[in-house]
Amino acid sequence: MLDDCNTKSYYASNVQRFLGTSTNVVVGSLSRRIGLAFGGDEKLQIQSWKGQVDLLKTSLSQASADTRNWGILIELPLLRLGRRIDTILLAGVRILCLEFKVGAKTFDRSSIEQAVDYALCLRDFHAGSHGKEVIPIVVATEAASPQPFRPEGSLQVVDSVSTCLQANAKTLPDLLSSLGGQASEQQIDWAEYDRSTYNPTPNIVSAAREIYAGHTVREIGRADANADALAATAKELKEIASLSRANRLRSVCFVTGEPGSGKTLLGLDLVFSDDVGRVAGEPAALLSGNRPLVKVLQSAIALDMRERTGMKAKEAQRTTEQGLQTLLGYLKDHSDAECAPPENVIVFDEAQRAWDAATGKKLLDRFASEPEIFLEILGRLPWACLVCLVGPGQEINTGEGGLSLWGQALAEKHETWTAFASQFALHGAHGVSGLLDEVSNDAFEVRQKPDLHLRTNLRAYRNADHGRWVEALLDSDVERASQISASMEHCPAYVTRELLTMKSWLFRRRRGEQRVGLLASSGAVRHIADGIPPSPRSNELDQVVHWFLKKADDYRSSNALEVPLSEFVCQGLELDYVGFCWGNDLIWEDDRWVPRKMSAPNWQISRSSEAKQYRLNAYRVLLTRARTGMVIYVPRGDRSDPSRLPDQFDAIFDCLRKGGCQEL
C-alpha cells in the first residue's frame, strides 16, 4: 500500500492487503487524513468508519467471488468543495460506487440520488472511470433485506451507469458475489485509478452558487489545460480592473468565445471575487438583457444562501439582486445625466446583442445605441472597467447590432476609453460583427490580449467539438459536419421521428442531480399539432425559474418533459440532456437551410439577410444547450395540412443523418 498521505483517497489498496490490515490501522489512516484536511477530530465520522470498514471486511471475505485482486478506495475526494465517495471497489473493469448509511433502516430517496449522482460524476469527469461501467450501490446497514440481485439478472445500464443497487449488512456479501461473478479477468489498477485526474465542469447555476459562496473559478472548475486557460483569462480581467482603478482609466474588455466556453462563469467570478468584487468592498455587478438568465441565477443563489446561512427569503433575494441585474433596469435607473452609478466594475453578458439607436428610441426615448449609452453612463465615474462577454451567432432579436456598434461608440469616445480585446473581437466572423468592421483600424486605442479569447467548450465536456459541428451544420456544410461527427467520441446528437421515443430516452437519463428538458424554436409554431405546447414567454419568469430549479417530481420542472423552452428563455442556461424539437421554420431545400416565418395560415420564406441570420442563430442557441447529450425530434408531418408537409420534414431528417446524427 502507498503511504496514505500520498494517495488522493484517504485509504487506497487492493482487497487482499485491506483484509490483512486491522480495522484500527485502516481507520487510523482515515483519521489522519481527515485531521490534515479539516484540522479537527470528527468522532461521529470515525465511529461510522469503523462500522463501514468492519462490514467491508466481512462482506469481501464472505463473498464467493475471488475479490483479492480488486482495488479498494475509501473516501475518494470528488470535488474540491468537500464531497467524498464513501468507498470505491474496482471489480475487474467495473467500478462499484458504494454509499454507506451506517445504522439507517430505510433506503431513502436522497441517498439513492446521491449514489447515482456520484456515479454520474465519475463517468463524466474522472479520467480513470472513462469508458468503464459504474454501478452505484446504497448500503443501509439496518434496512429490511431488498430484492436480491442475481448474476443471471439483467443489470440496466444507461450511458455506462447502472440503476442503483441496494444492500443491507446481511445482503452485501451476496451482492458482491453476484457482481464479482460477472467481473472480467482484466483488473483496473487501483493505484493508477487513485492518481487519475478529476475535472468537474459545473453547470452555470451550480457555478453561480459556488462563486457567490466565495469559491473561485479554479476551485469549482476543472484541473486541466481548459481550467488553466479559464484561470488565465480570469487573472487578466482582474489585472485590467486593478489597472483601471490604480491609474484612473476607463477600460472596456471584450471576452470572446463560443457558446459554453465559460464566459458567464468568468463574469460571475469577476463580480463576486475577493480581488475585485463585493467581498473586497468594491461595487460590481453583472448585467444581462437576458431576463430569464438573471432571474434563474438570482433565485438559485438566494435559495442557496437561505439554506447555508438561514437568511430570510426577502433579504437573500435583495442581496443577490445587487450583484445580478437586468440591463434595461440599470439603464433606466441611470437615465438622469447627473446620476453616476455606484459600480465601477460592470460585466455586460452577451454584449454582442447590444441594440442599435432605433431600438434605443423605442426603449428609452433616446436615439442612441446601447453601447453609446453605456459609455456615457460609466463616463460619469473617475474610473471604470466594463467587461463585455461576446458569443458568436447569438443575436436573436431585431435591432441587435453585434460588436460593430461598440466599435462605433468607442470611436466617438476615443479620447477617454481604452479597449482590451483579442484578435478575434476585431473583425467579424462566425455570425457576429467585429469592433473594427464599421470604423478605421486606428479609430480608438486597442490593446490586444490573447487570453481574452476562450478556445474551449466547457458545456459540451463529452464532445468538445460540438460547437464546430453545429457551426458546420448551420452553414449548410453537411459534408464537413459529417467529418467532424466522425472524429467525435460520441455522436453530436441522436435523431428520431417519434416524440414518445425521445421522451423515453430522456426519462432514462433523468438521474441524480442531472436535468433533462425539451427545447423548441419560437418560430416553430406548428409543433402544437404534435402535442408540443408553446414555450413560456420571456416575461413569464416564475415559470422559467420553476422549469430550471424544481425537482424531478414537480410537474413544473424541466424534468417533467411537458413544456419546451424557446431560444429567448433558455439562452445562457443549460441542461445535461436536451430533447430538441426541430420545427419547419427552418427547412432543408436545395442543399441549404431555408429560414421561414409563419404568416397564418401559410409559411413565408425569410428574404432579408437579417431575418435569415436571426433564425439560424436561434437554432444555434438551441443546439448548444446540452452538456452531456441531445436527441432531436423531427415530426412526420401531415399531408392533409399544408403547414406541416411530410416531404419537408423528411428532408430535414435525412440532412441531420447525413450530417452525423445517429437514428435512435
FIZAKOL-397535 format. One record per residue (C-alpha): x, y, z. Coordinates in pm, whole numbers, padded with zeros to 5 digits, always signed. Example, Ala and Ser with C-alpha at 12.3 -4.5 7.8 and 13.67 -1.06 7.14 Angstrom:
2
+01230-00450+00780 +01367-00106+00714 
This chain:
664
+00000+00000+00000 +00118+00354-00074 +00173+00596+00211 -00183+00708+00284 -00073+01073+00265 +00042+01017-00095 -00291+00892-00224 -00586+01105-00325 -00819+00871-00142 -00796+00867+00234 -00719+00495+00206 -00629+00302-00110 -00503-00054-00161 -00601-00388-00305 -00854-00603-00121 -00600-00868-00018 -00392-00610+00173 -00707-00446+00308 -00828-00775+00455 -00487-00832+00615 -00485-00490+00782 -00661-00438+01114 -00966-00216+01128 -00790+00015+01373 -00499+00070+01132 -00736+00146+00839 -00947+00382+01048 -00626+00541+01181 -00522+00619+00824 -00862+00771+00754 -00848+00971+01079 -00506+01116+00999 -00628+01234+00660 -00944+01394+00793 -00730+01567+01057 -00499+01705+00789 -00793+01815+00578 -01010+01969+00848 -00779+02032+01144 -01008+01853+01387 -01127+01516+01509 -01467+01409+01379 -01569+01142+01632 -01901+01063+01468 -01728+01013+01134 -01465+00785+01287 -01733+00573+01454 -01913+00542+01120 -01587+00441+00951 -01534+00157+01200 -01876+00014+01113 -01813+00062+00741 -01465-00098+00744 -01580-00397+00953 -01874-00455+00718 -01649-00431+00410 -01405-00680+00560 -01682-00926+00643 -01857-00890+00306 -01541-00919+00095 -01427-01221+00297 -01762-01397+00269 -01816-01322-00100 -01799-01636-00311 -01620-01446-00587 -01242-01403-00573 -01212-01041-00457 -00845-01044-00354 -00717-00856-00659 -00992-00598-00653 -00898-00242-00570 -01049-00059-00274 -01052+00318-00222 -01217+00470+00084 -01317+00838+00094 -01227+00932-00264 -01249+01313-00293 -01485+01401-00576 -01492+01779-00570 -01258+02041-00434 -01554+02160-00228 -01557+01873+00023 -01760+01590-00133 -01616+01241-00097 -01729+00896-00210 -01752+00650+00081 -01600+00350-00097 -01495+00251-00447 -01446-00118-00528 -01268-00193-00854 -01411-00530-00960 -01230-00624-01279 -01309-00336-01512 -01627-00249-01325 -01642+00035-01076 -01866-00021-00773 -01955+00311-00610 -02079+00245-00254 -02264+00494-00037 -02284+00372+00324 -02562+00470+00561 -02447+00305+00884 -02745+00250+01114 -03002+00353+00851 -03324+00149+00845 -03452+00259+00503 -03323+00319+00151 -03431+00681+00133 -03459+00863-00195 -03192+01122-00118 -02931+00850-00053 -03014+00675-00379 -02995+01003-00572 -02664+01085-00403 -02511+00749-00501 -02631+00784-00860 -02501+01138-00880 -02158+01025-00757 -02156+00755-01025 -02250+01005-01295 -01976+01242-01180 -01721+00960-01200 -01836+00873-01551 -01825+01230-01677 -01529+01386-01501 -01295+01119-01359 -01028+01005-01606 -00988+00658-01451 -01361+00591-01489 -01374+00693-01852 -01533+00424-02067 -01595+00194-01768 -01924+00065-01627 -02009+00237-01298 -02253+00071-01055 -02395+00285-00770 -02485+00094-00452 -02656+00221-00137 -02577+00020+00178 -02833+00094+00453 -02698-00138+00720 -03017-00187+00925 -03275-00176+00645 -03502-00465+00554 -03344-00701+00302 -03405-00574-00053 -03483-00792-00353 -03159-00980-00425 -02964-00913-00742 -02886-01233-00927 -02595-01289-01169 -02838-01410-01435 -03045-01093-01392 -03001-00808-01633 -02834-00501-01488 -02990-00196-01651 -02708+00031-01771 -02771+00366-01937 -02472+00557-02074 -02228+00345-01869 -02409+00398-01534 -02640+00128-01397 -02953+00158-01191 -02882+00194-00820 -02849-00138-00633 -02936-00177-00265 -02794-00387+00016 -02800-00411+00395 -02537-00559+00628 -02665-00913+00564 -02708-00899+00186 -02392-00708+00089 -02177-01029+00065 -02424-01187-00179 -02442-00870-00386 -02062-00853-00414 -02057-01223-00504 -02308-01166-00784 -02124-00866-00924 -01787-01037-00879 -01908-01337-01075 -01970-01107-01371 -01634-00928-01340 -01386-00959-01627 -01042-01112-01593 -00888-00772-01656 -00838-00565-01344 -00823-00186-01305 -00501-00086-01133 -00607+00071-00803 -00301+00297-00771 -00338+00432-01124 -00709+00481-01066 -00640+00675-00746 -00396+00902-00932 -00645+00977-01210 -00746+01339-01257 -01091+01465-01172 -01202+01755-01391 -01555+01867-01300 -01737+02113-01522 -02016+02278-01320 -02333+02398-01488 -02391+02771-01474 -02649+02752-01192 -02419+02545-00969 -02122+02766-01059 -02313+03082-00967 -02399+02935-00626 -02042+02833-00552 -01882+03158-00671 -02127+03364-00467 -02041+03146-00166 -01677+03253-00203 -01518+02988-00425 -01304+03083-00725 -01313+02964-01085 -01011+02746-01009 -01182+02581-00711 -01507+02493-00884 -01374+02423-01231 -01155+02167-01400 -00793+02083-01320 -00659+02060-01675 -00547+02283-01962 -00902+02413-02005 -00903+02529-01643 -00560+02686-01686 -00690+02889-01981 -01001+02996-01792 -00796+03093-01486 -00556+03292-01708 -00847+03492-01851 -00990+03549-01502 -00648+03676-01389 -00622+03904-01693 -00961+04061-01622 -00877+04125-01258 -00546+04284-01356 -00719+04516-01603 -00975+04612-01337 -00694+04682-01088 -00501+04879-01351 -00810+05088-01425 -00862+05163-01056 -00496+05247-00987 -00447+05470-01293 -00800+05617-01314 -00860+05463-01656 -01183+05387-01835 -01139+05042-01983 -01366+04815-02184 -01269+04447-02223 -01416+04214-02483 -01411+03844-02386 -01493+03624-02684 -01563+03251-02709 -01810+03001-02846 -02129+02912-02657 -02040+02711-02348 -01679+02829-02323 -01721+02978-01975 -01779+03349-02043 -02063+03395-01792 -01862+03196-01538 -01578+03450-01576 -01820+03739-01535 -01955+03594-01212 -01603+03534-01086 -01503+03895-01152 -01812+04042-00987 -01809+03823-00677 -01436+03760-00629 -01227+03868-00330 -00989+04063-00554 -01234+04291-00730 -01597+04237-00642 -01832+04267-00350 -01618+04078-00095 -01340+04335-00140 -01595+04607-00068 -01590+04737-00423 -01925+04768-00600 -01959+04547-00906 -02248+04398-01099 -02321+04156-01380 -02585+04292-01618 -02775+04096-01877 -03053+04174-02117 -03147+03810-02074 -03410+03845-01801 -03473+03469-01762 -03099+03408-01705 -03082+03681-01442 -03396+03562-01264 -03288+03195-01258 -02942+03280-01120 -03085+03524-00865 -03332+03262-00743 -03072+02984-00731 -02822+03193-00533 -03090+03324-00296 -03214+02969-00226 -02858+02854-00161 -02797+03147+00076 -03110+03064+00273 -03006+02700+00308 -02645+02782+00403 -02694+03081+00631 -03057+03077+00741 -03109+03421+00587 -03470+03521+00531 -03603+03484+00178 -03657+03855+00105 -03315+03952+00239 -03145+03678+00036 -03325+03790-00281 -03236+04156-00220 -02870+04069-00167 -02842+03872-00491 -03015+04147-00686 -02730+04384-00601 -02480+04177-00796 -02707+04042-01073 -02919+04299-01253 -03113+04339-01575 -02965+04567-01836 -03272+04770-01909 -03336+04830-01540 -02978+04952-01495 -03004+05190-01791 -03337+05331-01673 -03202+05381-01321 -02919+05594-01459 -03101+05779-01736 -03055+06108-01547 -02737+06275-01678 -02637+06371-01324 -02672+06018-01187 -02342+05833-01151 -02369+05455-01096 -02234+05303-00773 -02047+05024-00956 -01707+05087-01113 -01684+04730-01245 -01964+04619-01475 -01995+04292-01667 -02222+04305-01973 -02330+03950-02055 -02398+03874-02423 -02271+04216-02528 -02296+04122-02897 -02672+04155-02851 -02648+04529-02777 -02924+04718-02956 -02900+04997-03210 -03014+05360-03192 -03360+05290-03336 -03424+05037-03057 -03286+05288-02804 -03554+05533-02918 -03825+05272-02857 -03698+05158-02517 -03557+05475-02361 -03683+05752-02588 -03323+05828-02687 -03188+05787-03038 -02867+05627-02917 -02732+05274-02925 -02687+05071-02610 -02304+05094-02629 -02326+05473-02661 -02549+05497-02353 -02329+05261-02154 -02008+05452-02224 -02184+05776-02137 -02312+05643-01801 -01980+05491-01698 -01802+05802-01823 -01951+05988-01525 -01716+05791-01297 -01349+05879-01232 -01258+05526-01347 -01445+05227-01482 -01390+04876-01609 -01660+04744-01841 -01628+04376-01936 -01826+04270-02243 -01888+03895-02283 -01931+03809-02650 -02056+03486-02810 -02072+03424-03186 -02406+03389-03358 -02618+03466-03053 -02814+03767-03183 -03176+03656-03193 -03375+03982-03164 -03440+04260-03412 -03210+04557-03354 -02919+04361-03210 -02610+04500-03380 -02309+04295-03273 -01965+04433-03188 -01965+04691-03469 -02196+04909-03254 -01934+04902-02978 -01667+04997-03229 -01868+05297-03346 -01938+05411-02990 -01571+05377-02891 -01463+05572-03199 -01676+05865-03078 -01528+05840-02726 -01173+05754-02834 -01010+06013-02608 -01147+05871-02284 -01176+05493-02336 -00922+05213-02396 -01031+04878-02540 -00876+04544-02445 -00951+04256-02680 -00808+03958-02862 -00769+03947-03238 -01096+03752-03259 -01302+04053-03149 -01166+04300-03404 -01320+04170-03725 -01646+03986-03787 -01659+03609-03818 -01895+03318-03745 -02213+03522-03738 -02100+03816-03521 -01969+04155-03639 -01632+04289-03521 -01520+04604-03341 -01346+04744-03648 -01598+04641-03916 -01752+04988-03945 -01462+05213-03835 -01095+05254-03926 -00830+05040-03761 -00695+05339-03564 -01031+05485-03459 -00957+05414-03090 -00685+05256-02878 -00690+04876-02870 -00457+04676-02650 -00455+04320-02774 -00478+04048-02507 -00480+03691-02647 -00612+03549-02317 -00941+03735-02369 -01048+03471-02623 -01167+03134-02490 -01096+02843-02723 -01253+02565-02516 -01605+02431-02474 -01679+02358-02108 -02051+02296-02156 -02021+02007-02403 -01749+01839-02197 -01812+01497-02353 -01797+01637-02708 -01551+01925-02719 -01608+01969-03094 -01985+02001-03061 -01974+02376-03132 -01778+02316-03453 -02033+02057-03560 -02324+02298-03502 -02141+02569-03694 -02082+02340-03993 -02438+02208-03988 -02596+02555-03984 -02354+02670-04253 -02525+02402-04469 -02191+02223-04498 -02325+01874-04435 -02008+01701-04550 -01792+01897-04304 -02046+01834-04028 -02027+01461-04104 -01647+01467-04091 -01648+01647-03755 -01903+01400-03623 -01688+01105-03731 -01395+01244-03529 -01603+01283-03210 -01604+01019-02938 -01983+01045-02905 -02222+01134-03186 -02328+01501-03169 -02696+01408-03142 -02944+01128-03189 -03246+01180-03412 -03593+01026-03409 -03933+01071-03571 -04125+00967-03258 -04193+01211-02974 -04250+00933-02721 -03921+00768-02820 -03739+01094-02749 -03912+01138-02413 -03837+00778-02314 -03468+00832-02396 -03466+01145-02179 -03660+00989-01890 -03399+00713-01859 -03130+00978-01818 -03316+01180-01554 -03098+01060-01266 -02919+01212-00967 -02891+01587-00999 -02889+01578-01379 -03157+01773-01563 -03332+01690-01887 -03571+01910-02080 -03738+01997-02408 -03640+02289-02631 -03810+02426-02943 -03769+02726-03168 -04003+03018-03105 -04076+03016-03478 -04187+02652-03481 -04549+02747-03421 -04696+02427-03568 -04548+02196-03303 -04877+02229-03121 -05029+01993-03379 -04796+01721-03247 -04893+01787-02887 -04600+02015-02803 -04722+02332-02626 -04564+02674-02679 -04279+02795-02460 -04333+03033-02169 -04259+03390-02274 -03954+03579-02155 -04171+03781-01914 -04319+03469-01752 -04017+03444-01527 -04164+03237-01245 -04242+02955-01489 -03886+02965-01623 -03737+02959-01271 -03950+02656-01179 -03850+02487-01506 -03479+02512-01421 -03482+02470-01043 -03770+02245-00934 -03711+01877-00859 -03797+01597-01099 -04122+01506-00923 -04264+01858-00974 -04466+01891-01295 -04331+02245-01340 -03975+02112-01370 -03791+02067-01698 -03761+01700-01598 -04136+01653-01642 -04085+01690-02019 -04417+01868-02059 -04325+02219-02177 -04034+02322-02403 -03836+02643-02377 -03757+02866-02673 -03427+03036-02754 -03549+03354-02582 -03577+03192-02238 -03300+02929-02244 -03015+03138-02383 -02722+03145-02142 -02858+02848-01946 -02807+02478-01999 -02927+02123-01936 -02749+01790-01908 -02966+01622-02172 -03176+01808-02428 -03469+01692-02636 -03479+01939-02925 -03798+01958-03130 -03695+02066-03480 -03960+02279-03646 -04036+02357-04006 -03944+02722-03959 -03601+02603-04078 -03629+02355-04364 -03370+02186-04588 -03417+02270-04953 -03175+02276-05249 -02882+02174-05026 -02919+02463-04785 -03119+02573-04482 -03417+02792-04567 -03549+03003-04276 -03923+03074-04276 -04178+03269-04077 -04543+03185-04027 -04787+03433-04178 -05104+03243-04094 -05215+03023-04246 -04903+02989-04466 -04527+02985-04427 -04330+03269-04586 -03962+03237-04678 -03748+03491-04492 -03591+03714-04755 -03380+03966-04564 -03031+03861-04460 -03106+03984-04107 -03417+03766-04070 -03231+03463-04207 -02945+03513-03964 -03180+03551-03665 -03347+03218-03742 -03013+03039-03787 -02888+03197-03465 -03198+03077-03281 -03116+02720-03383 -02751+02777-03291 -02860+02872-02938 -03091+02571-02907 -02839+02321-03044 -02572+02430-02794 -02765+02400-02465 -02679+02035-02389 -02392+01942-02157 -02399+01564-02194 -02623+01457-02481 -02903+01554-02716 -03177+01388-02915 -03355+01570-03197 -03719+01501-03273 -03827+01564-03633 -04207+01533-03675 -04353+01324-03956 -04592+01594-04071 -04936+01552-04223 -05014+01551-04595 -05359+01699-04526 -05203+02002-04352 -05017+02243-04588 -04834+02393-04290 -04681+02053-04197 -04581+01884-04522 -04411+01544-04464 -04162+01590-04751 -04012+01893-04579 -03967+01709-04250 -03825+01407-04434 -03561+01631-04594 -03465+01773-04252 -03434+01422-04107 -03219+01298-04396 -02993+01604-04370 -02936+01551-03998 -02847+01186-04052 -02605+01274-04331 -02457+01542-04105 -02360+01290-03838 -02667+01232-03621 -02746+00870-03534 -03101+00743-03560 -03238+00646-03220 
